[in-house]
Amino acid sequence: MSKEWRLLDLYVDLNENSAFLNPAIQRARVEGVVPDTVAFCSFKKIGISLGFYPDPEKDINLEYCRTHDISVTRRLQPYYVNVVYPGFFGAYIIVGKDCLPPTVAEIFQMMITQMSEVFNRTWGIEAQFRPFNDMEVKGRKVSWMGGSFFGEIWSGASVLLYKPSPIGQINQALNIPPEKFADKEAKSAAERAVSVEELIGQPVPLQQVRKAYHQAIEKIFGVKLQLGQLHEVEMAYEQENRRNYSPDTLLARTEGKKFGVRGPGVKRGETIWKVPRGGLIRAVVLVKEGVIQNLLFSGNLLCSPAAALEEVEEALKGIFAEEKRIKEKVQAVYEKPGYQFTGTNPDDLVRLVLEAVEKSA
């Protein structure tokens, strides 16, 4: 008999799910209160969900979002920037890590490859896995994944564009550097993304999307998804999250918030790098008399645990900006047991920091 996982079918506002509900489900699963869980999420309106590392003051047009009723929230997980809308589907998978490959990169490859097989049978779209975390059809992104380990638990998500996106609003709401498309044929968000409906030329009902994900997840994990309900503990945690939520959470990892007023003699340098087949990483460094005063990494970073790069930032504060010393500190964090950095190695971060330091001169 197949093992049963709980299935939740949710129709949510982005802020409700990202800031309140999803963290409540994750916390309850970590504590062992609820079983392994898959949550299907469809969304009421357009909204932007930031991962742990994007800087909203740089990556988002916050004024446009305010004046056009586009909610913006931050997830305390190392995902990218997601723009959700009616026609964007998310499958959140919060399960014990014993049923998964040991690394984030292997999880993405395994799940996206097998999901694409189900989607291809359902819609005939010729989707395939593209490292690190995308599903593409002829070079255009139709689906992707994110996620991280939290102790003995994996908390991740697969998303699918099944209806065309409101690309006009997205282009206004996001500040996308041209470097983002440096290694792709597409040179804009409109060229890069595509929906299932656009690929097959006919409407795709939400129930068909649910069915495809249902089949894919049961096939991948050899489980039975059993429709269930939120536990009273999860609902209590959700209410606790609402009480504790502050708009400052959104701006917690911005250059302005972290650095504050720059002191006399402190110089600033910034550089940006496109990870091959990955996202953008930005490094901003403050230097005084050759010593790193402060440092902020931002952008599309995948690491586990989610705060791993914050540890790198702290490790580099107060040291001389010399390659050997920087590499020693970065390497020490990379080599911590259970730490994973997808798409980057220590030399990448060392190079970024040194380039930013050079630009501060």
Secondary structure, 3 states (H helix, E strand, C coil): CCEEEEEEEEEECHHHHHHHHHHHHHHHHHCCCCCCEEEEEEECCCEEEECCCCCHHHHECHHHHHHCCCEEEECCCCCCCEEECCCEEEEEEEEEHHHCCCCHHHHHHHHHHHHHHHHHHHHCCCCEEECCCEEEECCEEEEEEEEEEECCEEEEEEEEECCCCCHHHHHHHECCCHHHHCCCCCCCHHHHECCHHHHHCCCCCHHHHHHHHHHHHHHHHCEEEEECCCCHHHHHHHHHHHHHCCHHHCCCCCHHHHHCCCCCCCEEEEEEEECCCCCEEEEEEEEECCEEEEEEEEECCEEECCCHHHHHHHHHCCCECCHHHHHHHHHHHHCCCCCEEECCCHHHHHHHHHHHHHHHC
